[in-house]
């Protein structure tokens, strides 16, 4: 008996998570012997919240979705920063599927679903990481979404540039150690801040940083000093998770805490902040003495990117619905300035306006149902961080 409202792997791959009209289409086409080879492209007409760019994510699951199906799949690399359209206003194809339509129509719904949410999370994470201006950023948002999605959310946040994740399953998927400090209930149950901090220091594994939560019962700067006095040089940092209703000028509170710690000789103690942060508040707080951020809801609940999957070629001929450009395409990017251009698939490599020959970005990742691409999340993240240096929070 199913205990949680989630689909199984088999249900997803078999089409049980499909919109019914795709399954009926499959029945009609097969019943009339009308199935044909097609090219379907995944594009995003625009990006949410005025984002000027997105971070492509979710390809790992899409590759597994198409494993075993008699199709070829082409995609831009996962973690690539992309615009919705090229300089000429043509929609950028992020992915393409080539094969008989009835061989993959049952997973069309799942295809865009896997990409839409993961790309939204990765993009929001990358924007927060950019706003943090070099400070550490940790993912604390899995409690805001269905637990079945926790590993996906943590992976997308990590690919988007976050330095660590709090989720145990997500960290295991990524091959990293989960990170986090301590929650308010630990202090409330013990009834005394100092005793709670000391107990954490005594029980927690040695490799876990001693970061004390300092806003549970008293003023933040008072508890910060108390933590320093309680743990001495074993204290590596403090965390402020002050609720918005009690913050006032949060940046000024942080400056006060830094002053009080430094004036008492606790200058090595780092300050971490969390609680309702997004790219805008992180950018503001990064101007002050903050060493790290814990960001949750704004990333885990990021708006989805509105990808659509549309036929652009049928039976070897260009064909698409109104509002979409027909014909199979290639997406090109300049290796120097990272400008994009879309051409027909058979066109040669164009020259960028900066005088550099552009490179093809749609590359085969599945060949006749066999995965031919497998990239570690750490490598994807590393590439994303390099690309992120070229972009602003437009």
N, C-alpha and C positions, 0 to 999 in steps of 0.2 A: 504493500500500500504506500502511495506517495505521501510523505510527511510534509514536504514543503512545496510551494507553488512554483516549481521550476521544471523546465523541460529537460529530459535526459539527452545525452549525446546522440543516441539513435533517433530520437524524435526530431532533433534539429536537422540531422543529416538526411532523414527520410522525407522531410517536408511537412511534418506535423505542426511546425511553427509557421507554416506558410499562410498567407491570405488565401482563402478558398478559391478566389477567381483564377489564381495561377494554376491550381490543380485541375480546375475545370477546363482551362485552356489546354493543358497537357492532354486531357481526355479527348477534347475535340480534335486537336491536331493529329493525335495518333489514330483516333477513330476514322478520320478522313484521309489518312495517309498524306497529310500536308506538312509534316515536319520538314524544316529546312535548316541548312547551316546559316548561322548568324554571327554578327559581332555586336556585343552589348558593352556599352561604356558606362562607367560610374563617374558622375560629375557633381559638383555643387554649384548651383546658380549664384549663391551668395553665402557669406559667412555671418553667423549671429553676432549680436551686440556690437556691430560696427568693426569687427576684427578685420584688419587688413591682410591677415595671413592665418593659415591653420597648420597644425602638425598632424600629418597623416599617421593614423594608428589603427590597430586592429587587424593588420594583415596576417599576423601569425594564425589567428583563428580562421580567417578566410581561406588560407592555404589548406588548413585541415578540413574545412568544409568541402572543398573541391577535390580533395584527395580521393581517388577511386572513380571520379566521374570522367568520361571520355572528352575532356575539353582542355584547352590551353588557357592559362590565365597570365596576363601581363599586368604589371603594377609599378608605380613609382616606389622607391625604397621606403620602408617604414621609418618614421621619424623625420621624413623630409618636410621642410617648411614650404608651403605652397600657397599661391593666390587662387581665388576662385576662377579668375579669368586671366588670359594673357594680356599683353599691352594693347592688342587690337580688339579686345573685348570678347574673344572666343573662350567659351568654357574650357577649362583645363581638364582633360581626362586623367583621373587618378588611377583608374584600373580598367581593364578590358577583358572580356571573356569571349573566347572563340570556340564555336562548336555548334552542334545541332541544338536548336532551342529546347526541345523536349528533354534533353539530357541534363539541363540545369535549371529549368523554369521553377522546379519545386523548391529551390533554395534561394530564389531571388530575394524574397522577404528577409531571410536570415542574412544574406550578404550585406545589404545596406544597414541592417540593424547592428551587425558586428562592427561596422565602420563608423556609423554615425555617433554613437555614444563614446567609444574609445577615442575618436579624434577630438571630440569636444573636451573630454577630460585632459588629454595630452596638451591641447592648445591652451586651455586655462592654466595648466601647470606651467607651461613654458612662459606664459605672460607673467605669472607670479614670480618665477625664477628670475626673469629679466628685471622685474621691479625690485627684487631683493638686492640687486647691485653687488653680487658676489657673496652675500651671506648664505648660510646654510638654510635650506627649506625642507621640512619633513611633511609627509602626507599623513594627516590625522582624520580623513573624511569618511572612512568606510562605515561608520555608525549611521550615516545619513541615508544610506541606500540599502537595498535588499542584500542580505549577507551572501547570497549566491554570487553576487557581482563583485565581492570584495577583492578577489585576486585580479580581476580585470581592471578595476579602478586603480589599485596600487601599481600594477604594471604600466598603465597609461600615464599615471602621474610620474613614475620613475623615468619612463621614456621621454616625458616632457621636461625633464631636467631636475626633478626633485632629488635630493641627496639620500633620502631614506624613506621607509614606509613603516607604519606601526602595525599593520596587519600580519599576523603569523603566517597565514596561507599565502598571502601576496609575497612576503619576503622569501618564503620557501620556493615559490615559482621563479623568483628572480635570482635565487642563489645568494641572497644576502641575509644579514642578521636583522630581525625586526628592531625598531628603535622606539623609544618613548621614555617618559620620565615616571611620574606617579599621578594618580587621580586624587581628587578631593575626598572621595569616600574613605581612602586609606587613612587620611588624617582625621576625618570625622569619627571613624570607628575607634581609632586609638585615643581620640579626645585631647591630644596634646601635640602641637607641631614638632617640638624638639624630639619627643619620644618617637614620633613617626619617622622623622628624618634619620634618627640614629638607628632605628630598626631596619629601615631600608638599607642603610650603609652596612649593617651587620649581615643581612640576609641575602641581598642581591649579589649576583655573580660579580667577580672583580672586574670583568671587562665592561660592565655597565657603568656609564658615567653617573656620578652622584650629582644629579640636578634636582634641586629642591623646589617644590611648588610653594610659593610664598604669598598667596593671597586668600587663604582659606578663612581665617578668623580675624586677622588684624590688618593694619595698614601694611601696604606692600614693602615699603622701605624698612619698617620695623621688623617684619618677618625675614627680610633679606639679611639683615644684620644678625638676627637670631640664628639663622641657618649657618652663617659664617662662623659664629661663635660656637655652635654646636658641633660642626664637622671639621672646622679648621681647614688645613690644606687638602683634606680629602674631598672638599666641596669643589666640583668643577664648574657648576653653574646654578642659576636660579631660573624659574619659569614664572612668568606673569600670565595668568589666564583670567584676568579681571573681567567680569561681565560688563557689557556696555552700559548697563544702568548705574554702575558704580565708577565708571572710568573718568568722566570729565575730560580733561586733556591728557590722553593716554601717553603721548610723547613726553609731556612734562613729568608725568609720574615716572617714566623710564629714566629720564635724566636725573630725577631726585634719587632714585634707587642707585644709579651709577655713582653719584656723588657720595652718598652715604657709605657705600661699599668701599670706594677708593679712599675716603678720608679715614677709614678704620683699618686700612692695610689689606683689604680683600680685593686688590686690583686685578688679580688673575681670574676672578669669578666672572664667567660669561653670563650675559642676559639673553634669555630666550622668551619669546612672546607668542601667544596663541589666543584663539577665541574670536570667531567671526571675521577673520581677516580675508581680504581679497587683494587683487593687484593694486588697487588704489590706496588702501590703507597700508599695505606693505611698502609701497613706494614712499609714502609719507614717513613711516616709522624708520625706514632704511636711512633717513637723513640723521637719525639719532644714534645713540650708543647701543644698538641692537646687534647681537651676534648670530641670532638664528630665529627662524619662524616655524611655527607649527600651523599648517593651513589645512582646513577640512572642507566645510560645506561648499565654498565657492568653487572648488575644484571637483569634488565628487559629484556635485549637483550641477555641473557646468551645462550650458545649453548644448543640445546635440547639433551637429553639423548636418544640414539638410541634404544629404547625398540622394541622388536618384540614379536608377539603373535603366538605361534606355537602349533599345535597338537602334543601330545606325547603319547596319548593313544586313541584307537578307538575300540569300541565294547568290552571293557574290556581287550584288548590286547595291549602291548607296540608297538607303531608305530610312527615314525617320519620321516621327510625328512632328506636328507643327511646333515651332519654338525651339527645336533642336537641330543642330547642323548634322547632315547625313554624312556617311562615309567614315571608314576607320581612320583613326588619327594617331599621331605621335606627339608627345609633349617633349619639348626641348628646353634645356636650361644652359645658360652661359656659365662656364666654370669660373669666370672672373667676377662678373657683377651679379650673377644669379638672376638675371632677367629671364623670363619665360616666353616661349612662343609655341603655338599649336599649328601643325601642318597636316596634310594628308599623310597616311602611314607610309606611302611609297616615296614621298619627297625626300630629297637629300638633306643633309645637315645644313641649316641656314646659318648665316653670319649674324652675330649680335651687333647692335649699334656701336658697341665699344671696339669692334674689329676682331672679335674672337669667334671661332667656330663653335657652335652650340653642341651640346651632348644629348643623346636620347635618354629620357628618364623612364619611359615605359619598357620594362624588361621582363622576360618570361620568368615566372615563379612557379608555375605548374605546367607540366608537359604531359598531355594525354592522361591526366589524373595522377601524375607522379610529381611530388614536390621536388623542386630543384633549388630551393633557396631556404636557408635556415640560419638566422643571424641572432646572436645573443643580445638580450636586452641591454646589457652594459655597453656593447659596441654601438647599438642604435643610439643610446643616450649620449655617448661620447660624440658621435657625429652631429646630433641635434645641438649640443652645446656649442660646437664650433659654428654651426650655421646661425645660431641665435645671436652670435656676436655681430652679425651683419644687419640685424633687424631692430627696429624701435617699437615701442608700444603705441603704434599708430591706431 
